[in-house]
Amino acid sequence: MARTYDEARQPHLRAVLGQMSAEAEKLTWPLARLHHLRDERLRAMVRHAKENSPWHRERLRDVDPDGLTGDDIRHLPTMNKADVMANWDHIVTDPRLNLEIAQAHLDKVTENGPEYLFDEFHIVTTGGSSGLTGLFPWDYEGWLQAGLGAWRLMPWVIKDLELSPPRGAFVGAAHASHMSDAIRATFDTGEDSCKVPVTRPLDEIVEALNRFQPNQILAYPSILWRLALEQQEGRLDIKPEVMLGGAEPLFPHMRETIENAFGAPVIDFYGTSETWMLACSMPGRTELHLGEDLAVYEPVDAAHEPVPAGTRAAKLLVTNVINKVFPLIRYEIADEVLVLDDHTGGDNPGPWTGRRIAPVAGRHDDVFEYPGGVYVHPYVFWTPLWDSRIAQYQVRQTAAGADVVVELRAACDLGPVRAALVSAMREAGLADPVVSIAAVERIPRNRISGKIKSFISLPG
């Protein structure tokens, strides 16, 4: 008889619970010791890739894994999501898997809920902010390490908070084909918790939270912000003691509104479906701490040249050292990451001994390029659109400017907003920008992740 998902996940859940203390202790290790563990995992992963992945075998044919460290992998080739989808069947290291089987399993998960493939693998998808869909398999051990990488943070994150027994609400991806919901489905104990799909109308989300009365919420920052506005208006009436936000930028105005509305701190997570948990903040702090034993992080410029600490990178190259079934080696993530100058945590009271990054505010591929070498960064749009009456926005590049649609939470004259956008784009170098702005009932969200792609560039 086939096992239910709850039965199948029990070994994973027991392993996480059994290893939690040891994993949490790793966050106190000196950086050199963390990197030693990372490099052991790196060598094992590269060795496995050369032996079992035809695509990596060719690309890494001159690489000796035995002496490899995270500090000297600049000579290895890079890869991106387009490479992944074009070469999927030759990247994967288990011969039972191919893109057709993975897609069929993903369709089944989307329809029926979480399920292991061949009793070992999880398949997740992401469109991310890039809009390019990718499918990523995780093996059994990699999935366990991904769970540990997230759950081990909590004892440190909440250690100075006076919290009641957890009663958590997850307001996020609707399906377990998205990493956040799949990880939750595996490792959540299920006690005193509820899931509210972010794709539901806002009034239904508010009603569900009012009914459940969570004291912890995990959600996208844009949703936490919307909920904070609902709390201020009196339609939402909950008393969370801590809020966890991730998978989207947490802008300063969002954090301020959320924490003021609920009187509780926001913890900022930075993760991806390809690598899961990369970094996490502490209560009352904006900087995030990297998970130094889970991946190799290379902040680079647009030409993939390394940038020093204190300089904002155009991209981040990440080598996932915990997932052998689909080796991601120097994988390109377009987030503009700023590694802070010091690597000791400074005066931060948290346990981390590794490096810190500033809040991730945007993506390199969200920059609009216009004729004549004019580049308009998303920063240009943020300030004019930071209006408490604007609940959500989407900016679509046009040949001469941009078309903007907004969801409104209160009546708003969009004329001044449009004028501010025109002025900001002109200041950025576009001589005569043409900008339209219109209110819509609802901006479509990705049906899997529940995210809204905020910036859409012209094709090509």
C-alpha positions as CSV (number, residue, x, y, z in Angstrom):
1,M,0.0,0.0,0.0
2,A,1.3,3.5,-0.9
3,R,2.4,5.7,2.0
4,T,0.7,9.0,2.6
5,Y,2.9,12.0,2.4
6,D,2.7,12.4,6.2
7,E,4.0,8.8,6.6
8,A,6.7,9.4,4.0
9,R,8.0,12.6,5.6
10,Q,8.4,11.2,9.1
11,P,12.0,10.1,8.7
12,H,12.9,13.6,7.4
13,L,11.0,15.2,10.3
14,R,12.6,13.0,12.9
15,A,16.0,13.7,11.5
16,V,15.5,17.4,11.7
17,L,14.2,17.3,15.2
18,G,17.1,15.0,16.2
19,Q,19.8,17.1,14.7
20,M,18.5,20.6,15.5
21,S,20.7,21.3,18.5
22,A,23.9,20.2,16.7
23,E,23.0,22.3,13.6
24,A,22.1,25.4,15.7
25,E,25.5,25.1,17.4
26,K,27.2,25.3,14.0
27,L,26.2,28.9,13.8
28,T,28.6,29.7,16.6
29,W,31.6,28.1,14.8
30,P,34.5,30.3,13.7
31,L,34.2,31.2,10.0
32,A,37.2,29.1,9.1
33,R,35.6,26.0,10.6
34,L,32.3,26.7,8.7
35,H,34.2,27.1,5.5
36,H,36.1,23.9,6.1
37,L,32.8,22.0,6.3
38,R,31.5,23.9,3.2
39,D,34.7,22.9,1.3
40,E,34.3,19.2,2.2
41,R,30.8,19.3,0.9
42,L,31.9,21.2,-2.2
43,R,34.6,18.6,-3.1
44,A,32.1,15.8,-2.6
45,M,29.5,17.5,-4.7
46,V,31.9,18.3,-7.6
47,R,33.3,14.8,-7.5
48,H,29.7,13.4,-7.7
49,A,28.9,15.8,-10.6
50,K,31.9,14.7,-12.6
51,E,31.1,11.1,-12.2
52,N,27.3,11.2,-12.7
53,S,26.3,14.3,-14.7
54,P,27.3,14.2,-18.5
55,W,26.9,18.0,-18.7
56,H,29.2,18.7,-15.7
57,R,31.6,15.9,-16.7
58,E,32.4,17.8,-19.9
59,R,32.5,21.2,-18.3
60,L,34.6,20.1,-15.3
61,R,36.9,17.6,-17.2
62,D,40.1,19.5,-16.2
63,V,39.0,20.2,-12.6
64,D,40.6,18.2,-9.7
65,P,38.0,18.1,-7.0
66,D,40.4,17.0,-4.3
67,G,42.1,20.3,-3.8
68,L,39.0,22.5,-4.5
69,T,37.9,25.2,-2.0
70,G,35.3,27.8,-2.1
71,D,38.0,30.5,-2.3
72,D,39.4,29.2,-5.6
73,I,36.5,28.3,-7.8
74,R,36.7,31.3,-10.0
75,H,38.2,29.2,-12.8
76,L,35.0,27.0,-13.0
77,P,32.4,27.9,-15.6
78,T,29.2,29.6,-14.5
79,M,25.6,28.5,-15.2
80,N,22.2,30.2,-15.2
81,K,18.5,29.2,-15.3
82,A,18.5,29.1,-19.1
83,D,21.3,26.6,-19.0
84,V,19.4,24.5,-16.5
85,M,16.3,24.3,-18.6
86,A,18.2,23.7,-21.9
87,N,20.4,20.9,-20.4
88,W,18.2,19.5,-17.6
89,D,18.5,15.8,-18.6
90,H,22.3,16.0,-18.8
91,I,22.7,18.0,-15.6
92,V,20.8,15.6,-13.3
93,T,22.9,12.9,-11.7
94,D,20.3,10.2,-11.2
95,P,19.4,8.3,-14.4
96,R,15.8,7.8,-13.2
97,L,15.1,11.5,-13.6
98,N,14.5,13.6,-16.6
99,L,12.6,16.8,-17.3
100,E,9.5,15.0,-18.6
101,I,9.2,12.9,-15.5
102,A,10.0,15.9,-13.2
103,Q,7.3,18.0,-15.0
104,A,4.7,15.2,-14.7
105,H,5.4,14.8,-11.0
106,L,5.2,18.6,-10.5
107,D,1.9,18.7,-12.2
108,K,0.7,15.9,-9.9
109,V,1.9,17.8,-6.8
110,T,0.2,21.0,-8.0
111,E,-3.0,19.1,-8.4
112,N,-3.0,16.7,-5.4
113,G,-0.5,18.0,-2.9
114,P,3.0,17.1,-1.8
115,E,4.6,13.8,-2.7
116,Y,8.0,12.2,-2.9
117,L,9.2,11.1,-6.3
118,F,10.7,7.6,-6.2
119,D,10.4,7.9,-2.4
120,E,13.5,10.2,-2.5
121,F,13.1,13.4,-4.4
122,H,11.2,16.7,-4.2
123,I,10.7,18.7,-7.4
124,V,10.1,22.4,-7.0
125,T,9.6,25.2,-9.5
126,T,10.4,28.9,-9.6
127,G,9.7,31.8,-11.9
128,G,11.5,34.1,-9.4
129,S,11.7,37.7,-10.3
130,S,13.2,36.8,-13.7
131,G,10.0,35.4,-15.0
132,L,11.8,32.4,-16.5
133,T,10.4,29.2,-15.1
134,G,12.8,26.6,-13.7
135,L,12.4,23.1,-12.3
136,F,14.8,21.9,-9.6
137,P,15.0,18.4,-8.0
138,W,16.3,18.0,-4.5
139,D,17.6,14.6,-3.2
140,Y,16.8,13.1,0.2
141,E,19.9,14.4,2.0
142,G,19.9,17.8,0.4
143,W,16.2,18.2,1.4
144,L,17.1,17.3,5.0
145,Q,20.0,19.8,5.0
146,A,17.7,22.5,3.5
147,G,15.2,21.9,6.3
148,L,17.9,22.0,9.0
149,G,19.4,25.2,7.4
150,A,16.1,26.9,8.0
151,W,14.8,25.4,11.3
152,R,18.2,25.7,13.1
153,L,17.9,29.4,12.9
154,M,14.8,29.7,15.1
155,P,16.3,29.0,18.5
156,W,18.7,31.9,18.0
157,V,16.2,34.2,16.3
158,I,13.7,33.9,19.1
159,K,16.0,33.5,22.1
160,D,15.6,37.0,23.4
161,L,11.9,37.2,22.6
162,E,9.2,36.4,25.2
163,L,7.0,34.2,23.0
164,S,3.9,32.2,23.7
165,P,3.7,28.6,22.5
166,P,3.8,28.9,18.7
167,R,0.6,29.3,16.8
168,G,1.7,29.9,13.3
169,A,0.1,31.0,10.0
170,F,1.7,30.5,6.7
171,V,0.4,33.0,4.1
172,G,2.2,32.0,0.9
173,A,2.5,29.7,-2.0
174,A,-0.7,27.8,-2.7
175,H,0.9,24.6,-3.9
176,A,3.7,22.3,-2.7
177,S,5.4,22.7,-6.2
178,H,6.8,25.9,-4.7
179,M,9.8,25.5,-2.4
180,S,8.3,27.4,0.6
181,D,5.2,25.4,0.8
182,A,7.0,22.1,0.1
183,I,9.5,22.6,2.9
184,R,6.7,23.6,5.2
185,A,4.7,20.5,4.3
186,T,7.7,18.3,5.2
187,F,9.1,19.8,8.3
188,D,6.2,21.6,10.0
189,T,4.9,19.6,13.0
190,G,1.4,20.6,12.0
191,E,0.4,21.5,15.6
192,D,-1.3,24.9,16.0
193,S,-0.6,26.0,12.5
194,C,-2.6,27.0,9.4
195,K,-2.0,27.7,5.8
196,V,-3.7,30.5,3.9
197,P,-2.9,30.6,0.2
198,V,-1.7,34.1,-0.8
199,T,-3.6,33.8,-4.0
200,R,-6.9,34.2,-2.2
201,P,-8.6,37.6,-2.1
202,L,-7.3,39.8,0.7
203,D,-10.6,39.9,2.6
204,E,-10.6,36.1,2.8
205,I,-7.0,36.1,4.0
206,V,-8.0,38.7,6.7
207,E,-11.0,36.6,7.7
208,A,-8.9,33.4,8.0
209,L,-6.3,35.1,10.2
210,N,-8.9,36.8,12.4
211,R,-10.5,33.3,12.9
212,F,-7.2,31.5,13.6
213,Q,-5.5,34.3,15.7
214,P,-1.9,33.4,15.0
215,N,1.0,34.6,17.2
216,Q,3.5,34.0,14.4
217,I,3.1,34.7,10.7
218,L,5.3,33.6,7.8
219,A,4.5,35.6,4.6
220,Y,5.9,37.6,1.7
221,P,6.9,41.1,2.8
222,S,4.3,42.6,0.4
223,I,1.6,40.6,2.1
224,L,2.8,41.4,5.6
225,W,2.6,45.1,4.6
226,R,-0.9,44.7,3.2
227,L,-1.9,43.0,6.5
228,A,-0.4,45.8,8.5
229,L,-2.5,48.3,6.6
230,E,-5.6,46.1,7.3
231,Q,-4.6,46.0,11.0
232,Q,-4.3,49.8,11.1
233,E,-7.8,50.2,9.5
234,G,-9.3,47.8,12.0
235,R,-10.3,45.1,9.6
236,L,-7.6,42.8,10.9
237,D,-7.3,42.2,14.6
238,I,-4.5,39.8,15.5
239,K,-1.6,40.0,18.0
240,P,1.5,38.4,16.4
241,E,4.6,38.2,18.5
242,V,7.0,37.8,15.6
243,M,6.7,37.9,11.8
244,L,8.8,36.1,9.3
245,G,9.1,37.6,5.8
246,G,11.1,36.3,2.8
247,A,11.3,35.7,-1.0
248,E,10.7,39.4,-1.7
249,P,12.5,42.6,-0.8
250,L,11.6,44.0,2.6
251,F,11.9,47.7,2.1
252,P,12.4,50.1,5.0
253,H,9.0,51.7,4.7
254,M,7.4,48.2,4.8
255,R,9.3,47.1,7.9
256,E,8.4,50.3,9.7
257,T,4.7,50.0,8.8
258,I,4.6,46.3,9.7
259,E,6.3,46.6,13.1
260,N,4.3,49.7,14.1
261,A,1.0,48.1,13.2
262,F,1.6,44.9,15.0
263,G,4.1,46.0,17.7
264,A,6.3,43.0,16.9
265,P,9.6,42.4,15.1
266,V,10.0,41.2,11.5
267,I,12.6,38.6,10.7
268,D,13.9,38.9,7.2
269,F,14.8,35.7,5.3
270,Y,16.7,35.5,2.0
271,G,16.3,32.2,0.1
272,T,15.6,30.7,-3.3
273,S,14.1,27.5,-4.6
274,E,17.4,26.6,-6.1
275,T,19.4,26.9,-2.8
276,W,16.8,27.5,-0.1
277,M,18.0,29.4,2.9
278,L,20.9,31.8,2.2
279,A,20.6,34.3,5.0
280,C,18.5,35.5,7.9
281,S,18.3,38.6,10.1
282,M,17.9,38.9,13.9
283,P,15.1,40.8,15.6
284,G,15.7,44.5,15.6
285,R,18.4,44.3,13.0
286,T,18.3,44.8,9.2
287,E,21.4,43.0,8.2
288,L,21.2,39.3,7.4
289,H,23.7,36.5,8.2
290,L,24.8,34.1,5.5
291,G,24.6,30.3,6.0
292,E,28.3,29.8,5.4
293,D,28.3,26.0,5.4
294,L,25.4,25.5,2.9
295,A,26.8,27.3,-0.2
296,V,29.7,29.2,-1.7
297,Y,28.7,32.8,-2.3
298,E,30.5,35.0,-4.9
299,P,29.3,38.6,-5.2
300,V,30.2,39.7,-8.7
301,D,29.7,42.6,-11.2
302,A,27.8,42.3,-14.5
303,A,30.9,40.7,-16.1
304,H,31.2,38.1,-13.3
305,E,34.3,39.8,-11.8
306,P,34.4,39.6,-8.0
307,V,33.4,42.8,-6.1
308,P,34.9,43.5,-2.6
309,A,32.9,43.7,0.6
310,G,31.3,47.1,0.9
311,T,30.5,47.3,-2.8
312,R,27.0,46.3,-4.1
313,A,27.2,43.4,-6.5
314,A,25.2,43.1,-9.7
315,K,24.8,39.4,-9.3
316,L,25.5,36.6,-6.8
317,L,27.1,33.3,-8.0
318,V,26.0,30.5,-5.7
319,T,27.3,27.0,-5.5
320,N,24.8,24.8,-3.6
321,V,27.0,22.2,-1.8
322,I,24.2,20.2,-0.1
323,N,22.2,18.9,-3.1
324,K,24.0,16.4,-5.3
325,V,21.2,15.2,-7.5
326,F,21.2,18.5,-9.5
327,P,24.6,20.2,-9.1
328,L,24.3,24.0,-9.2
329,I,27.9,25.2,-9.6
330,R,28.5,29.0,-9.7
331,Y,24.8,29.4,-10.5
332,E,23.8,33.0,-11.4
333,I,21.2,34.8,-9.2
334,A,20.5,38.3,-10.4
335,D,20.0,39.8,-6.9
336,E,22.1,42.9,-6.1
337,V,23.8,41.7,-2.9
338,L,25.9,43.9,-0.7
339,V,28.3,42.0,1.6
340,L,29.1,44.3,4.6
341,D,32.7,45.3,5.4
342,D,33.1,43.3,8.6
343,H,32.7,39.5,8.8
344,T,32.4,39.1,12.5
345,G,28.9,40.4,13.1
346,G,30.2,43.6,14.7
347,D,28.1,44.5,17.8
348,N,25.3,42.2,16.8
349,P,24.1,40.0,19.7
350,G,23.4,37.0,17.4
351,P,25.6,33.9,17.4
352,W,26.7,34.1,13.8
353,T,30.5,34.3,13.2
354,G,30.2,34.5,9.4
355,R,29.6,37.3,7.0
356,R,26.6,39.7,6.9
357,I,24.8,41.2,4.0
358,A,22.5,44.2,3.7
359,P,18.8,43.6,3.0
360,V,18.5,42.5,-0.7
361,A,16.6,45.4,-2.3
362,G,16.4,44.5,-6.0
363,R,17.6,42.5,-9.0
364,H,20.1,43.3,-11.7
365,D,17.7,42.0,-14.4
366,D,14.9,44.4,-13.2
367,V,16.9,47.3,-14.6
368,F,15.2,48.7,-17.8
369,E,17.6,49.4,-20.7
370,Y,16.6,52.1,-23.2
371,P,18.2,53.2,-26.5
372,G,21.3,55.4,-26.1
373,G,22.7,53.4,-23.2
374,V,20.1,54.7,-20.7
375,Y,19.5,52.4,-17.7
376,V,16.6,52.9,-15.3
377,H,17.0,51.1,-12.1
378,P,13.9,49.9,-10.1
379,Y,15.0,52.3,-7.4
380,V,13.7,55.1,-9.7
381,F,10.1,53.7,-9.4
382,W,10.1,52.9,-5.7
383,T,9.9,56.3,-4.1
384,P,7.0,57.7,-6.3
385,L,5.1,54.4,-5.7
386,W,5.7,54.3,-1.9
387,D,2.2,55.6,-1.1
388,S,0.2,54.1,1.7
389,R,-2.9,54.2,-0.6
390,I,-1.1,52.0,-3.2
391,A,-1.3,48.4,-2.1
392,Q,0.6,46.8,-4.9
393,Y,2.1,47.8,-8.3
394,Q,3.5,46.3,-11.5
395,V,5.8,48.3,-13.9
396,R,6.0,47.2,-17.5
397,Q,8.7,48.7,-19.7
398,T,7.7,50.3,-23.0
399,A,9.8,51.6,-25.8
400,A,9.5,55.2,-24.6
401,G,8.9,54.7,-20.9
402,A,6.7,52.5,-18.7
403,D,3.1,51.4,-18.1
404,V,2.2,51.1,-14.5
405,V,-0.8,49.3,-12.9
406,V,-1.6,49.6,-9.2
407,E,-4.0,48.0,-6.7
408,L,-5.4,50.7,-4.5
409,R,-6.5,50.3,-0.9
410,A,-7.9,53.9,-0.8
411,A,-9.0,56.5,-3.3
412,C,-5.9,58.1,-4.8
413,D,-5.3,60.8,-7.5
414,L,-2.7,59.1,-9.6
415,G,-1.9,62.2,-11.5
416,P,0.8,63.4,-9.1
417,V,2.2,59.9,-8.9
418,R,2.5,59.8,-12.7
419,A,4.2,63.2,-12.7
420,A,6.7,62.0,-10.1
421,L,7.5,58.9,-12.2
422,V,8.0,61.0,-15.3
423,S,10.3,63.4,-13.4
424,A,12.3,60.5,-11.8
425,M,12.8,58.7,-15.2
426,R,13.9,62.0,-16.8
427,E,16.4,62.5,-14.0
428,A,17.6,58.9,-14.7
429,G,18.5,59.9,-18.3
430,L,15.4,59.3,-20.4
431,A,14.8,62.5,-22.3
432,D,11.1,62.5,-22.8
433,P,9.6,59.5,-20.9
434,V,6.0,58.4,-21.6
435,V,4.4,57.0,-18.5
436,S,0.9,55.7,-18.0
437,I,-0.6,54.6,-14.6
438,A,-3.9,53.0,-14.0
439,A,-5.7,51.3,-11.1
440,V,-6.9,47.7,-11.5
441,E,-9.0,45.5,-9.3
442,R,-6.3,42.9,-9.0
443,I,-2.8,42.3,-10.4
444,P,-2.4,38.6,-11.3
445,R,-0.2,36.6,-9.1
446,N,1.8,33.6,-10.1
447,R,-0.6,30.7,-9.5
448,I,2.2,28.5,-8.0
449,S,4.2,30.9,-5.9
450,G,1.7,33.6,-5.3
451,K,4.3,36.3,-6.2
452,I,3.7,39.3,-8.4
453,K,6.5,40.1,-10.9
454,S,6.9,43.8,-10.1
455,F,9.1,44.8,-13.1
456,I,8.7,43.4,-16.6
457,S,11.3,44.3,-19.2
458,L,10.8,44.5,-22.9
459,P,11.6,41.1,-24.6
460,G,15.1,40.8,-26.0
